[in-house]
Amino acid sequence: MGEIQRPGALYQQVAAEIRSGITAGEYKPGAPLPSESQLIDRYQVSRPTVRKAIAALRAEGLIEVIHGKGSYVRAVPAPAVTIERTITRSGKTFHTGHQAWHEAEVPTVYRTTTNATTGPLLGLPEGEALFAVDRLLSDPHTETRALHRVLIPFATAANEAEQLGEAPDVEPEQIYAILTAAGHKLAWGETVSARMPLPDERATLQIPDATPIVHATRVTLGTDQRPLILEELRAGADRTQLAYRITADSPRTLHAV
């Protein structure tokens, strides 16, 4: 193949050609790409240009570089773990989809404050005091990891359930039971987004480079629809998928059944 002639930086042109080959099935998932020397000969470009093209495709998550072996088209397996996000209730006991996951580390409990993101979700201004509980969870069958965080406003602990101020690190299912015993009929609202992980998230979750995470944010609402607590669940998008049971009870919230 002669030198490619298209608008744009040369490495972007090479990346586009390789990307097209991946899309067309010329390069199969899990298969190695041609070597640097072969790509140089094929596209009639310099070694730095090929390396920049490979770096761009790696940043897109299309390929992975295995040191000492070369570049490979990233395989796209089906998610290994389905996390059931529907909350169910039997009598006074609540159940969530990650209840069977193991705690890989002892939960971390600390005090923090609301910020520009968490404040509006909890209906509070920035700087309001919170209890925070961070858990690192592990699926017992696949060792897939997930990060779970609970944020409990001091106001919730003081006015709704003093037990939460004394022991904020109880399981979320127990928090629901405590709030229900305090007289609340609970409802939940949840949003899910995808984003690239922060470096510490990627290391803790043990996910490959250029792999996004799914980030679920759940707000527990009381009888008066006032936010009581906030939960966050983060997991690698290459290893997990979230599942929900949809009901017609309310178009905006998920209710315990």
N, C-alpha and C positions, 0 to 999 in steps of 0.2 A: 504494500500500500504506500502511495506517495505521501508527501507531507500534507497534512490537513490544512485546508484554507477556509476558515470561517471567522466571523467577527468574534472578538473577545480575547482574553489572555490565552496564551498557548496552552498552559496547563489546564485551563478550564475546557478547552477544546478536546484535549486528550481525556479528561475526566468524563466529558459528555459522550465520547465514543465508547469508553469502557462501560459507562452506565447503560448505554443503549444495548451493548452486548449482554449485560446482566438481565435487562428487561426482556430481551428477545430470547433468552435461554441459551445463548452461546456459551456463557459462563454459568454453570449450574451451582445451586446452593451447596456450600461445603467443598466445592472444587477450587483448586489453586488457580490464581491468575497467571498469565505468562510472566516470566522473570523480567527484571528491569531491562536486561540486555535485549530480550525479545520485544518488549514494548518500545524500546528506543529504535530498534530496526523497523518495527512495524509502522510507527508514526513519524519516523525521521525527526526526532527531537532529542534534546540533551537529557542527561541523567537527572539534573536538578528539576527539569520540567516534569519528568515522569514521577519523581518523588513527590512533588507538589500535588500532582493529580491524584496519586494514591492517598496522600494525606487528606485531600478534600473528600474523597469517597469514604475514607475511614471516619471522618467527622460526621458524614451523613448517616453512618451506620450500615453502609452497604457492604463493606469489607472489614476484615480484621487482619491484623498483621501478627503473625506468630514468629517471634524472634528465632532466627536460625533456620526457618523453613520457608518464609515468604508470605505473600498476601493471599488470602482466601476469601471467596464470596461467603458472606455470612449466611448461615442456614437460618431459616425462619420456622422453628418448630411451633407446634400448637402450645399454648400456655400450659405449664405443667400443673398448676394448682388453681382451682376455682375457689374463691373466697365468697361464701354466701353472706350477703350483707343484710338480708331480711332479719328483723328482730322478732322472735316468737316468745310467747309467754304461756306458762302452765301453772295455774294457781298464782302463787306469789313469786315464782321463779322465772327469770328471764334467760334467754339463750341467744347467743350470737354465733356467726359463722366461723370465727377464729377462736372459739372457746377451747377447742381441742389442741391448739398450738401450744408448744412449750415455750417457757421463758428461757431464752438463751443466756440471759444475764439477770442479776438482781435489779428490779426496777429502781430508777433514779427519781427521787422526789426532791423538788426544789421550789422556791418561790420566784415568781416573775411578775410581769405586768402586761396588760393589753397593749397591742401596737396598732398600726394603721390597718392591719389585716384582721387580727383576731378581735379587736374592739367592736367593729360594726357587726360581726357575726354573733357576738354575745350581747349586743345592744348596749355597750358600755363605751365611755370615752377612753382615749389613750391614757395609759398610766395607772389604770385600776389594778389592784392587787389580785394575783391568781396563785393557786397551787398548781403545779405542773407535775405530771407523772409520765416518765418516758419508759417504754418497754421495748426490748428487742425480742421479737417472737420468731420461732422456727417451726416449720411444718415437720411433724415427726416422720413423715414418709419420704419427703424429697429434700429436706433440709433447706428448703426455700425460706428466705428471711423476709420479715416485715417489721417496720418501725411503727409503733402505736404510741400516741400521746393523748393524754387527757388534761384539759385545762378546766379548773374549777374556780370560779370567782369566789373571793372571800365572802361576798354578799350571799352567795348560794349556801356556803358552809355555815354562815352565821344565822341566816334567816330561814333557811329551808331544812337543813339537816346538819346538826352540830357534829354528828359522827364523821362527816367528811372533813371537818377541820382537824379532828383528832387522828383520823386514819385516811388521808386522801388517796393512798395507794391500794385501796380495795379494788377488785375487778369491776369493769364497767357494768357487768350484769348485776353486781351487788349495789352499785350506785343507783341503777334504775329501780331496784327493789326498795332502797332507802327513800328515794324521792317519792315513790308510789305510796309507801307507808306514811309519808308526811302529808298525804292528801292530794297529790298531783295525779292527774290523768295525763300520761305522757304521750307525746308525739315527736316525730323525728323528721328533720329535713337534711338532705345530703346532696352534695355536689361532688363531681369527679372530674379531675383534669389530668393532663399529662404534661410533663416538663422534663428537662434534663436535670439530673441530680447534681447537688453540690458535691464537692470532693469527699467530704466526710460521709455523706449519705451513700455514695457509690462504694466507698471502702467498707462501710458497715454492712451494707446489703450484699456485698460481694457480687456485683454485677459488672459485665464487661464495659469497656470504653464505648462511648457514643451510644449508650442504651438509655432510653427514657424511663422514668418511673411513673406509675399511676399514683395519684394523690387524692384520696377521698377525705372530705371534710364533713363531719356529721354534727349537727346541733340538736341537743335534747331540749324540747320545749315543755313547759309546764301547763297547767290547766288554763292559765290566762294567756297562753302562747308566748310567754316570756322565756327567752333563752336561759337555761340553767347551767349547762356544761357544754364544752366543745371537745370533740375528738378528731384526731387526724390519723389516717393510716397511709403509709407509704410503702411501696413494694416495686420491684423491678417489673417493667412491662413485658419483658421477655419471658418471665417465669410465672406470672399471675394474671388472672382475669377476675373481675368482680361480677357477681350474679345477684339479681334482685327478684323477689316475687312482687308483681304489680297487682294492686287491688283497686277497686273503685271507691273506696271509702273517702279518699280526699285526693284531689289532683296535685296537692303541694306537699303532702307529708306521708310518711310511712308510719302506720300504727302497729302497736303490738297486738297480737291476736291470741 
